[in-house]
């Protein structure tokens, strides 16, 4: 599907997770946002990501917020289950409220004093793509900007989480949050998302890349093995060092590319959902964001 | 210019009222037993009333059995052919998706005394969407929307946007909320649960009772052919900064979203035939909603009714469920009354219908409010 989604700024935060969860409090003190009391890790990661994103502190009040997350408030959900099934008690009310999937979006609204439509959208490893599609549709329906963010956390303990997600004990995990301010703010966009589509015919990806004149393509960590073996595609393949696996990791890759891409470059971001063997292609034009600093 | 119109060409639902959208009988007094049975939660040693779809909650295939029935009926009623279904957009609204599957797997590990059991072994919210796509040969990827109790209502608005923009010819919007202990225990911990009934806007209210439901709404972009009896015109949604658990009790945010919804769809207040309230029967919701409606309609408040006394609060699924039940009643010629409403609350300037009323052609507003400050109003037209 053709999209026409201008991105005016982007930023974010992520880190690797080995055996212990890195503390966030020192990083949070350096952001302009005060984390709400008893906020969960997902909210704190989202605020850290926002703190690295230009132009988000004076948004119009009717700005819409779309938070894309593969697993949402996983730590709170786990904690609720442990309290119920191990301790035999009702969940802590704050923890239960935090596990409501929209609570992080609520806290972001509070931090930015925005009041528009607010939703969380999920599609496994293609949650960013779902968010981009919704943002593009919303932008046509309203004049206010759209703030699209991604956030995913590693719950405690990381070793157990590797077992939960079927990963080897030494597999590199990551967590983080990236933000894309979309919409008309009177400035020149730094990029524009022009296409997103998915196909079960993964052989067709090469043809799509060629038809859409992409200059570069990037395979996310979640792109399945048989896509990765394709060798005949046009365009330059980009390799990004991964910060570690997490569902919305492709937002990190998109952000990294936008930081360095030249004006006129066109990226094909290739991804696929975890359980279904479908390839997803998102195409983004760079207007030279990285060079503008 | 007229607002975009998305005819509703297929409706289906499963709830405490049964497996048809005609579950609310007309004729005022009904033979329905609206006091739900109690469910015993062994995990925390509590018993609480709960509006269920049958009682087979431990069947691991239950979500798929219910989805198969509900979506199958909605698609059949839409009369879409398989090629059209393949291109249909899929949006799902829920606050818990298939969480019970994770709970069951965790309990089994605990019972088996597995070393280092894994709580929430299945992460993410996309499995039901994957299954629906595979089962009904829908080629588009699902949008799994979460905004607490407005999840499926917001999914309806997002689908309407996509249809009116020509991105889709048809959209299947599914709301699903099935039994899971986390939600029930969480609400018990919040002390929001009523003892045996839901009595919105009545001073004798004592809270909400939760319920299960699965519902499907098929929307079309096409206004040609046979006129559908119901259509979405759009609506509005906004974030309420007052509290993560309730709308501002002064009613200002609810008044705003009602006004925005009418403005977005170019509807005059006088054209509104009735309002389906969110009507959870918690003091905070009743207060905020009554004041909000009064502020949005200062001259004359349209008839107001609430659906939750029939079905329980089905949380993220109430958007599509209440549209299906309320809409079906409208097409049968009546606005259903609000069970359990006996006395007006002297603190609130609002009395919901305590008898069924005639449903004329025209505009109906559907209110939905949720945790996380999400307030949504859906505008529906009855032909």
Interface residues (C-beta under 8 A of the other chain):
Chain A: X1 X62 X65 X70 X71 X72 X74 X77 X78 X80 X81 X82 X84 X85 X86 X88 X89 X90 X91 X92 X93 X96 X97 X99 X100 X101 X102 X103 X105 X106 X107 X109 X110 X113 X114 X115 X116 X117 X118 X119 X120 X121 X122 X123 X124 X126 X129 X130 X133 X134 X137 X138 X140 X141 X160 X163 X164 X165 X198 X200 X247 X273 X274 X275 X276 X278 X280
Chain B: X43 X44 X45 X46 X95 X99 X102 X103 X106 X107 X110 X116 X118 X119 X120 X121 X123 X124 X125 X126 X127 X129 X130 X133 X134 X139 X140 X141 X142 X143 X144 X145 X146 X147 X148 X154 X157 X158 X161 X162 X164 X165 X167 X181 X182 X185 X186 X188 X189 X190 X236 X237 X238 X239 X240 X241 X244 X245 X370 X371 X372 X373 X374
